[in-house]
Amino acid sequence: TPLELPFGACRQLLAMHPEQDGKNYSERAAEDDEKSYWNPDDDLDEEKDLWKPEDDLDEMLRAYPRNVNVVASGQLASKRQPITHALTYAGLVVLALIVAASFVSLSWQSSEPLKRNPGRGKVPPFLLVDKDEVPSSLDIGGVTPSLDKGEVDGEVPPSLFCVMLIVPWTSEPKLVEMQLALQAGVFECDQYAIYSDRALVLGNELLNITTMTVPNVNLHVGYDAWTKTVMNTWVFRTFWRKLIDDGRWKSYDWVVKVDADSVFLPSRLRQLVSSASIVSASHEARGVWLNNCNLGLHGPIEVLSREAVKVFNETWRWCPQSFPQEDVFMEHCMWASKVRQINAFDMLVEPHCHRPDYQACNDRGAVAFHPFKDPGSWSECHQRALLDTA
């Protein structure tokens, strides 16, 4: 077994250990000391004449038997072995935690993943695009509709399935109760569904609804003070999975996601999507989505045709995941999935889309006004919008 000694003990032992030339270490060290004095005749360019700190250590290693483990730092080498073992153990623990976290993440993303996942994990060829490229509406066939076009002659008005996700500890439940009492907003759609992270009974004894529960969702989200937006992509990914798996959307022409603080006028949306250009585009294989702001899609109202929801159901796993805001995620997902974009920049009136006059609620081309976070202001805006329409 190797003997481990500190540096000082090594010098004493080496002094007693004879070399083959008959000189012990102390005698040879004295001779080396005499040679180490510099004089002008020395050739300093020769590296062998320069003293280096490791010279003494090399000398001791040659002079002393090989079963002695010298530690120049003064600490025993045996201490290195536990440290190495500790680092190895720590690395294995970290690796195990990473594997466990990955498994939990996959399980959390969907206990029952979106159905009809194409190709069993293979990326569809139409998604092999540059995700960083932001195509213009012209590049993907966008058009700008007008409400003046009116409904298509002889056509049945398009059907709307309107959905909402509310946060229980905010003013949103009260907003929904007020809209329910007025039979306004999403309650004017052909069908509606209100979701939350738990079952909430909203309304009164005569008229009430119970929210549908989105499993495995945490509605506590971060807030980006720079962009003044919430980082809620993962929340709405889970919400869309639940909505799609419920399946009711299949019976309607359009799926409309609305925020509770948006004053939403379904009759105007029906008129908008009844225009000939949008009706034609919505029947295409990949469907359409409405871009509601010239700055890009904004979340207070998101409108997708039934075919677009089908495509989203098949492609969401391969959509760009680096966007923390759900509306930005949805916009890039529609681009990556090659769903046709329809520019309807006038449908949403809100300050984040350069409309500081949103509180007037008097834009006849608007489908939604945002934000109105208390029941009183929401109701007043709704009344002004209806009067302006009349």
C-alpha positions in Angstrom: 0.0 0.0 0.0 1.5 3.4 -1.0 2.6 5.5 2.0 1.3 9.1 1.9 3.4 11.8 3.6 3.3 15.6 3.7 6.1 17.6 2.0 8.1 18.3 5.1 8.3 14.7 6.1 9.5 13.8 2.6 12.5 16.1 2.9 13.6 14.5 6.1 13.2 11.0 4.7 15.0 11.8 1.5 17.9 13.2 3.5 18.4 9.7 5.0 18.0 7.8 1.8 21.3 7.0 0.0 21.7 7.2 -3.7 23.7 4.8 -5.9 26.5 7.4 -6.1 27.0 7.2 -2.4 25.7 10.6 -1.7 22.6 11.3 0.2 20.0 13.9 -0.7 21.4 16.6 1.6 24.9 16.3 0.2 23.7 16.4 -3.4 21.4 19.3 -2.5 24.3 21.3 -1.2 26.2 20.8 -4.4 23.2 21.8 -6.4 22.9 25.0 -4.2 26.5 25.9 -5.1 25.7 25.5 -8.8 22.6 27.5 -8.5 24.4 30.9 -8.0 24.2 33.0 -11.1 27.2 34.6 -12.6 27.5 36.7 -15.8 29.2 33.9 -17.7 26.1 31.7 -17.4 24.0 31.3 -20.5 20.6 32.3 -19.3 19.1 31.2 -22.7 19.5 27.6 -21.8 16.5 26.5 -19.9 18.4 23.8 -18.0 20.3 26.4 -16.1 17.2 28.1 -14.8 15.8 26.9 -11.5 12.1 26.0 -11.4 10.0 25.2 -8.4 9.2 21.8 -9.6 12.9 20.8 -9.8 13.0 19.9 -6.1 9.8 17.9 -6.4 11.2 16.0 -9.4 14.4 15.3 -7.5 12.6 13.9 -4.5 10.5 11.7 -6.7 13.6 10.2 -8.2 15.4 9.8 -4.9 12.7 8.3 -2.8 11.1 4.8 -3.3 8.1 4.7 -5.7 5.7 3.5 -3.0 5.7 6.9 -1.4 3.0 9.3 -2.7 4.4 12.8 -2.4 1.9 15.7 -2.1 3.5 19.1 -2.8 0.6 21.0 -1.5 1.0 19.6 2.0 -2.3 17.8 1.9 -2.6 14.1 1.7 -3.4 12.6 -1.8 -5.9 10.3 -0.2 -8.2 13.3 0.2 -8.5 13.6 -3.5 -10.2 10.2 -3.8 -13.3 11.1 -1.7 -13.6 14.4 -3.6 -13.6 12.5 -6.9 -16.1 10.1 -5.6 -18.3 12.9 -4.4 -18.2 14.7 -7.7 -19.1 11.4 -9.5 -22.0 10.8 -7.2 -23.2 14.4 -7.6 -23.1 14.0 -11.4 -25.1 10.8 -11.2 -27.7 12.5 -9.0 -28.0 15.5 -11.4 -28.4 13.1 -14.3 -31.1 11.2 -12.5 -32.9 14.4 -11.7 -32.8 15.5 -15.3 -34.3 12.2 -16.5 -37.0 12.4 -13.8 -37.8 16.0 -14.7 -38.1 15.1 -18.4 -40.5 12.2 -17.6 -42.6 14.5 -15.3 -42.7 17.2 -18.0 -43.9 14.7 -20.7 -46.5 13.4 -18.3 -47.7 16.9 -17.4 -47.9 18.1 -20.9 -50.8 15.8 -21.5 -52.0 12.8 -19.6 -54.0 12.1 -22.8 -52.1 13.8 -25.6 -53.9 15.4 -28.5 -55.5 12.7 -30.7 -54.6 11.8 -34.2 -50.9 12.6 -33.8 -49.6 12.1 -37.3 -46.7 9.9 -38.2 -46.1 8.6 -34.7 -43.5 11.3 -33.9 -42.4 12.1 -37.5 -42.4 15.8 -38.3 -44.8 16.5 -41.2 -43.0 17.7 -44.3 -45.0 20.9 -44.5 -43.5 22.0 -41.1 -39.9 21.8 -42.4 -39.7 25.5 -42.7 -37.5 28.2 -41.2 -39.2 28.9 -37.9 -37.4 32.2 -37.5 -38.8 33.5 -40.7 -41.8 35.8 -40.3 -43.7 35.7 -43.5 -45.9 38.6 -44.5 -49.6 38.2 -45.1 -49.0 38.5 -48.8 -46.6 35.6 -48.8 -49.2 33.4 -47.2 -52.2 34.6 -49.1 -53.6 37.1 -46.6 -56.5 39.4 -47.6 -58.2 42.3 -45.9 -62.0 41.8 -45.7 -64.5 44.5 -45.3 -67.8 44.5 -43.4 -69.4 46.3 -46.3 -69.4 43.1 -48.3 -72.3 41.7 -46.3 -73.4 38.1 -46.1 -73.2 35.7 -49.0 -76.6 35.6 -50.7 -78.7 32.5 -49.8 -76.0 31.2 -47.3 -76.8 30.2 -43.7 -74.9 32.5 -41.3 -71.7 30.8 -40.1 -71.9 29.1 -36.8 -69.7 30.1 -33.8 -68.3 28.0 -31.0 -67.0 30.5 -28.4 -64.7 29.6 -25.6 -63.2 31.3 -22.6 -60.6 30.5 -19.9 -61.1 32.4 -16.6 -59.0 32.8 -13.5 -61.0 32.3 -10.3 -59.3 34.8 -8.0 -59.7 37.7 -10.5 -62.7 39.8 -11.6 -63.3 37.4 -14.5 -66.0 35.2 -12.8 -68.0 38.4 -12.1 -67.6 39.5 -15.7 -68.9 36.1 -16.9 -71.9 36.2 -14.5 -72.8 39.6 -15.8 -72.5 38.5 -19.5 -74.6 35.4 -18.6 -77.3 37.6 -17.1 -77.3 39.9 -20.2 -77.0 36.9 -22.6 -74.2 38.9 -24.2 -70.7 38.2 -25.4 -69.9 34.5 -25.8 -73.5 33.6 -24.7 -74.7 35.0 -28.0 -72.8 32.4 -29.9 -74.3 29.2 -31.3 -72.5 27.3 -28.6 -70.1 28.2 -25.7 -67.8 26.7 -23.1 -66.3 28.4 -20.1 -63.1 26.8 -18.7 -61.1 27.2 -15.5 -58.7 25.2 -13.3 -61.6 24.1 -11.2 -65.4 23.7 -11.4 -67.0 27.0 -10.7 -70.8 27.6 -10.5 -71.5 31.0 -12.0 -74.8 32.9 -12.0 -77.8 32.6 -9.8 -80.4 30.0 -8.9 -82.5 30.7 -12.1 -79.6 31.0 -14.6 -76.2 29.5 -13.9 -73.4 27.5 -15.5 -70.6 25.3 -14.3 -67.2 25.9 -15.7 -65.3 23.0 -17.3 -62.1 22.0 -15.7 -58.7 22.1 -17.5 -56.6 19.4 -15.8 -52.9 19.9 -14.9 -52.9 23.6 -15.3 -51.5 26.3 -13.1 -53.1 29.7 -13.8 -50.4 31.6 -11.8 -48.3 33.0 -14.6 -45.4 35.5 -14.9 -45.7 39.0 -16.1 -43.3 40.7 -18.5 -43.0 44.3 -17.3 -41.2 45.3 -20.5 -43.9 44.1 -23.0 -46.7 44.4 -20.4 -47.9 40.9 -21.2 -48.3 37.7 -19.3 -46.2 34.6 -20.1 -49.0 32.1 -20.5 -48.2 29.9 -23.5 -48.1 26.7 -21.5 -51.4 27.5 -19.9 -53.2 28.0 -23.2 -51.5 25.0 -24.8 -53.1 22.9 -22.1 -56.4 24.8 -22.6 -56.4 24.1 -26.3 -55.7 20.4 -25.8 -58.7 20.1 -23.4 -60.9 22.1 -25.8 -59.9 19.9 -28.8 -60.3 16.7 -26.9 -63.8 17.7 -25.9 -64.7 17.6 -29.5 -67.7 20.0 -29.6 -65.9 22.4 -31.9 -66.2 20.0 -34.8 -69.9 20.9 -35.3 -69.3 24.6 -35.9 -67.7 26.7 -38.6 -65.5 28.8 -36.4 -63.8 28.5 -33.0 -63.5 31.8 -31.1 -61.3 32.2 -28.0 -62.3 35.3 -26.1 -61.0 36.9 -23.0 -63.5 37.7 -20.3 -62.6 41.4 -20.3 -63.3 41.7 -24.0 -66.6 43.3 -25.1 -67.3 40.8 -27.8 -70.1 41.2 -30.4 -70.8 37.9 -32.1 -73.2 39.4 -34.6 -70.4 41.5 -36.1 -68.1 38.5 -36.3 -70.7 36.5 -38.2 -71.0 39.4 -40.7 -67.2 39.6 -41.0 -66.7 35.9 -41.7 -69.7 35.8 -44.1 -67.8 37.7 -46.7 -67.2 35.8 -49.9 -63.4 35.8 -49.7 -63.3 34.5 -46.2 -66.0 31.8 -46.8 -64.0 30.6 -49.8 -60.7 30.5 -47.9 -62.2 28.8 -44.8 -63.2 25.8 -47.0 -59.6 25.2 -48.0 -57.9 22.1 -46.7 -55.8 24.0 -44.1 -58.4 26.6 -43.2 -57.8 30.2 -42.1 -57.2 32.3 -39.0 -57.9 36.0 -38.5 -55.1 38.4 -37.8 -56.7 41.1 -35.6 -54.0 43.7 -35.4 -51.3 45.1 -37.7 -48.8 44.4 -35.0 -49.7 40.7 -35.1 -52.2 38.5 -33.4 -53.4 39.7 -30.1 -55.0 37.4 -27.5 -58.3 39.2 -26.5 -60.0 37.5 -29.4 -58.6 34.7 -31.5 -60.7 33.3 -34.5 -59.8 30.0 -36.3 -61.9 28.2 -38.8 -62.8 24.5 -38.1 -60.2 23.3 -40.7 -57.5 25.5 -39.0 -58.3 23.8 -35.6 -57.9 20.4 -37.3 -54.5 21.4 -38.6 -53.5 22.8 -35.2 -54.5 19.6 -33.6 -52.1 17.7 -35.9 -49.2 20.1 -35.8 -49.0 21.8 -32.4 -46.2 19.6 -31.2 -43.8 20.9 -33.8 -44.7 24.6 -33.6 -42.0 27.0 -32.3 -41.9 26.8 -28.5 -39.8 29.8 -27.7 -42.6 32.3 -27.3 -43.9 32.9 -23.7 -47.0 34.8 -24.9 -49.8 32.5 -26.1 -51.0 34.8 -28.9 -47.4 35.0 -30.3 -47.1 31.2 -30.0 -50.4 30.7 -31.8 -49.5 33.2 -34.6 -46.1 31.5 -35.3 -47.8 28.1 -35.1 -50.3 29.1 -37.7 -47.4 30.3 -39.9 -45.4 27.1 -39.4 -48.5 25.0 -40.1 -49.2 26.9 -43.3 -52.7 27.9 -42.2 -53.9 30.8 -44.4 -53.9 34.2 -42.7 -56.7 36.7 -43.1 -55.9 40.3 -42.1 -58.8 41.8 -40.2 -57.0 44.7 -38.5 -60.1 46.6 -37.6 -61.8 43.8 -35.7 -60.1 44.5 -32.4 -59.9 47.9 -30.7 -57.5 48.1 -27.8 -54.6 50.4 -26.7 -52.0 47.7 -27.4 -52.9 48.0 -31.0 -52.6 51.8 -31.3 -56.3 52.4 -30.4 -56.3 54.6 -27.3 -59.9 55.5 -28.1 -61.1 52.0 -27.2 -63.3 53.2 -24.3 -65.6 55.1 -26.8 -66.8 51.7 -28.1 -68.1 53.4 -31.2 -66.1 51.7 -34.0 -68.7 50.0 -36.2 -66.1 47.8 -37.8 -64.9 46.4 -34.5 -65.8 42.9 -33.3 -64.3 43.3 -29.9 -63.2 46.2 -27.5 -60.6 45.5 -24.9 -60.0 45.8 -21.9 -62.9 46.3 -19.5 -62.1 44.6 -16.3 -65.2 45.3 -14.2 -68.8 44.5 -14.9 -69.9 48.1 -14.9 -67.5 49.4 -17.6 -68.0 46.2 -19.6 -71.8 46.7 -19.7 -71.5 50.4 -20.5 -69.2 49.7 -23.5 -71.5 46.9 -24.7 -74.5 49.3 -24.6 -72.6 52.0 -26.5 -71.5 49.5 -29.1 -75.1 48.3 -29.6 -76.5 51.8 -29.9 -73.8 52.7 -32.5 -74.7 49.6 -34.5 -78.3 50.6 -34.5 
